[in-house]
């Protein structure tokens, strides 16, 4: 289980690391869907909040949990996220100028 499949920079990725990564992502997805559903149920019970506001809040909650779970999954495997900083920065500038 600890045999090295490939390396990303100085980080060596094994089968067990990929399994751990997959489990964390699966749990994150389930948690994000649960939070999204709870926010929608809250909106149906409390009619003073608009449907569009509930929809936006539920999507925002889903994406926040998903991003945090992705960060946790990468950290658990041992991939340093500072290498992605430049890529994300360039991508956000490109999207901004659209």
C-alpha positions as CSV (number, residue, x, y, z in Angstrom):
1,X,0.0,0.0,0.0
2,X,2.9,2.4,0.6
3,X,4.6,1.8,-2.8
4,X,5.3,5.0,-4.6
5,X,3.2,5.6,-7.7
6,X,4.6,8.9,-8.8
7,X,6.1,12.1,-7.5
8,X,4.9,15.7,-7.6
9,X,8.0,17.8,-6.9
10,X,9.4,16.5,-3.6
11,X,6.1,14.8,-2.6
12,X,5.8,11.1,-3.3
13,X,2.3,9.8,-3.9
14,X,1.4,6.3,-2.9
15,X,-1.7,4.1,-3.2
16,X,-2.6,4.8,0.4
17,X,-2.3,8.6,-0.1
18,X,-4.6,8.4,-3.2
19,X,-7.1,6.4,-1.2
20,X,-7.0,8.9,1.7
21,X,-7.4,11.7,-0.8
22,X,-10.4,10.0,-2.4
23,X,-12.0,9.4,1.0
24,X,-11.6,13.0,2.1
25,X,-13.1,14.2,-1.2
26,X,-16.0,11.9,-0.9
27,X,-16.8,12.9,2.7
28,X,-16.4,16.5,1.7
29,X,-18.9,16.1,-1.1
30,X,-21.4,14.4,1.2
31,X,-21.0,17.1,3.8
32,X,-21.3,19.9,1.3
33,X,-24.6,18.4,-0.1
34,X,-25.9,18.0,3.4
35,X,-25.2,21.6,4.3
36,X,-26.8,22.7,1.0
37,X,-29.9,20.7,1.8
38,X,-30.1,22.1,5.3
39,X,-29.9,25.6,4.1
40,X,-32.7,25.0,1.5
41,X,-34.9,23.3,4.2
42,X,-34.3,26.3,6.4
43,X,-35.5,28.6,3.6
44,X,-38.6,26.6,3.0
45,X,-39.6,26.9,6.7
46,X,-38.9,30.6,7.0
47,X,-40.7,32.4,4.2
48,X,-39.3,35.8,5.0
49,X,-36.2,35.0,3.0
50,X,-36.4,35.1,-0.8
51,X,-35.9,31.9,-2.8
52,X,-33.0,33.5,-4.7
53,X,-31.3,34.4,-1.5
54,X,-31.7,30.9,-0.2
55,X,-30.4,29.5,-3.5
56,X,-27.3,31.8,-3.4
57,X,-26.6,31.0,0.2
58,X,-26.9,27.2,-0.4
59,X,-24.5,27.4,-3.4
60,X,-22.1,29.5,-1.4
61,X,-22.1,27.1,1.5
62,X,-21.6,24.2,-0.9
63,X,-18.6,25.8,-2.5
64,X,-17.0,26.9,0.8
65,X,-17.2,23.4,2.2
66,X,-15.9,22.0,-1.1
67,X,-12.9,24.3,-1.3
68,X,-12.0,23.6,2.4
69,X,-12.3,19.9,1.8
70,X,-10.1,20.1,-1.3
71,X,-7.5,22.0,0.7
72,X,-7.7,19.4,3.5
73,X,-7.3,16.5,1.0
74,X,-4.3,18.1,-0.7
75,X,-2.7,18.7,2.8
76,X,-3.4,15.2,3.9
77,X,-1.6,13.8,0.9
78,X,1.3,16.2,1.5
79,X,1.0,18.4,-1.5
80,X,2.2,21.9,-0.7
81,X,-0.5,24.3,-1.9
82,X,1.8,27.3,-2.2
83,X,2.8,25.9,-5.7
84,X,-0.7,26.4,-6.9
85,X,-0.8,30.0,-5.7
86,X,0.8,31.3,-8.9
87,X,-1.5,29.3,-11.1
88,X,-4.6,30.4,-9.3
89,X,-3.4,34.0,-9.4
90,X,-2.8,33.9,-13.1
91,X,-6.2,32.2,-13.6
92,X,-8.1,34.8,-11.6
93,X,-6.4,37.7,-13.5
94,X,-7.3,36.0,-16.8
95,X,-10.9,35.5,-15.7
96,X,-11.1,39.1,-14.4
97,X,-10.0,40.5,-17.8
98,X,-12.4,38.0,-19.4
